[in-house]
Amino acid sequence: MKPLIGLLASAVCALGANPYLHLPDDKPVTREFVGEEWDQERLGINEKGDGSKRAPLSATVNTLRLETMPWGEIYRITFKVTPAASERNVGPYYLLVTDDEILELNSADMDREIRVIRAMKKQPRHEKTDVVALTKGAMKFKDGMYVTEIIIKGATCTYDRWHDGAGHFSRMVWKKGTGLVEVAAGRGADLTGYELKLPLSPAKK
């Protein structure tokens, strides 16, 4: 598989598309994420008794461009989690990418949803709760008990959404010329969750 970092960097420079997610063709690219998971019911409580035990978690992350329109693109990001004994499910994410933002698509019939969007002459209307990345500016709003915040700092855009009370949360971190570099989610006060990150490239000597 081709390295995603190089593909993203060259494609963005050439076409000036979304700096966080843009591939030059429809060939899948794969990267390895590493991190940890926690689950009080399955893994138990830690030795201090103040939270869940942590266990190593890895995932093979596959990014594939599904459709290209004059005004945007549709991608799918899937995660094959290891070890096999883990019961953790991550993704998949279906994303509608434009020059200005990345939107998460949610539908019971995703194939039909993609066909409908592909036929559109311009970007469909969407809710602010669909946005998971911005190329400029910032966003923060409350939706019921949930708070969503999207901020840009340097080359990264961070999406955080959390329940103001129960402790549920989700996070996505995007890096210019690299793509998705972190994904995490959890439920309850340390009840169950995971965190996966793209390892940093070793510094050149």
VENFEN-V567530 format. One record per helix or strand of 2 or more residues. SS is the DSSP state (helix for helix, strand for strand). FROM is the first residue (numbers start at 0). TO is the last residue. Records with the same first field share a line. If there is no record, write none. Layout:
# VENFEN-V567530
SS=FROM-TO  FROM-TO
This chain:
# VENFEN-V567530
helix=3-14  39-42  109-117  127-129
strand=28-38  53-68  71-81  90-96  100-104  130-133  138-142  145-152  155-162  168-174  178-186  191-197
